[in-house]
Amino acid sequence: MTERILKFLRRRSEDGPCLVIDLEVVRDNYLAFAKTLPDTRVFYAVKANPAPEILKLLVELGSSFDAASIPEIEMVLAAGATPDRISYGNTIKKERDIARAYTLGVRLFAFDCEAEADKIARAAPGVKVFCRILCDGNGAEWPLSRKFGCAPEMAPRVLEHAHRLGLVAYGLSFHVGSQQNNVKAWDKALKSAAAVFKDLAERGINLSMVNLGGGFPARYLKDVPPVKVYGNAIFRALRKHFGNRIPETIIEPGRGLVGDAGMIEAEVVLISKKSDTDEMRWVYLDIGKFGGLAETMDEAIRYPIRTKKDQDELAPCVIAGPTCDSVDVLYEKTPYLLPVSLAIGDKVLIEATGAYTTTYSAVAFNGFPPLKSYVI
Ligand SMILES: *Cc1c(COP(=O)(O)O)cnc(C)c1O
């Protein structure tokens, strides 16, 4: 929660919910990663928040970028990055998009199967590729487990296939799951990675790089360990599994770089009860799942919500969004405590909403405009 954001909001007069990003927080977060893992290149996961001001700042600070589509690659280039600072990290790409990325100068690509290697070899001959391996996502609040990556036992075969096609079998990647609270989550993945390195070395192919993915948490309702604790745990795991032959490493933080740099201001549209005997208030905001708070799905991410009346008596309530869709309920299973004095028209502040909000907001579901964003 930054004073600069509150000051900005006091001066704002437009209607409707908005996200405000404080670039100073993004800068501090970036420098914390760079300091904690000095030998590791940072590839910002653009999907977390592609605001041009954020991309520009990160270009200036020396960051590289993990992009998942041609538009993301173009945004990063427009912000001033050279293509050697871009990784096309999506394992699911159209061949013509691979060709377009190659034309734009991108030379580092992710894949997780032979069919994708075939596409890359045809459309981007000779580039560096890294194979994503599956990771169980235990300990993460937003797991990314099944969709991307192949079993570690399969990785040597697909990397060897890429090598035979003339690609540079460059390394491995994994993602331990987003909002990963367990600092030891990297240990198991690095153990699998070391086994793949060894297997391929025996086939005469020497991998160079491990992409440690994202997963670094933002601070929501629960406290999380600082970046330094993650850095130390990762370094120990690298030593343990690779000895004194630690490979080149990269990280791809998204949430951990921008999550706590942003705050949403929203407004209470309605407060009501469902029956005369119902104790629970329903508080409807002018932002919901379709306005940018999609990560409240299954109540996975629990944002801190603050009001000006938090000193008053608090009582549990259900919090819901403004659209005519019944899934647009943010928190019901685990109700939130909000002030009894909260009234229609009051503003609420939803903290740590810098990541995965603007990019998730629908264009005009029910006519509501996409989440407005300011970068200060
Ligand atoms: C989304 C994503 C990230 C960022 O994950 P966070 O948990 O937000 O840090 C990193 N790498 C890849 C490949 C991703 O898809």
The ligand as a Gaussian input file, in Angstrom:
#p B3LYP/6-31G(d) Opt

LIG

0 1
 C        2.717000     -17.012000     -16.065000
 C        4.099000     -17.477000     -16.244000
 C        5.117000     -16.966000     -15.437000
 C        4.886000     -16.014000     -14.292000
 O        4.431000     -16.670000     -13.175000
 P        4.275000     -15.928000     -11.764000
 O        3.808000     -16.984000     -10.865000
 O        3.317000     -14.810000     -11.957000
 O        5.618000     -15.416000     -11.391000
 C        6.410000     -17.386000     -15.693000
 N        6.679000     -18.258000     -16.688000
 C        5.725000     -18.766000     -17.483000
 C        6.110000     -19.709000     -18.570000
 C        4.408000     -18.396000     -17.282000
 O        3.459000     -18.917000     -18.062000

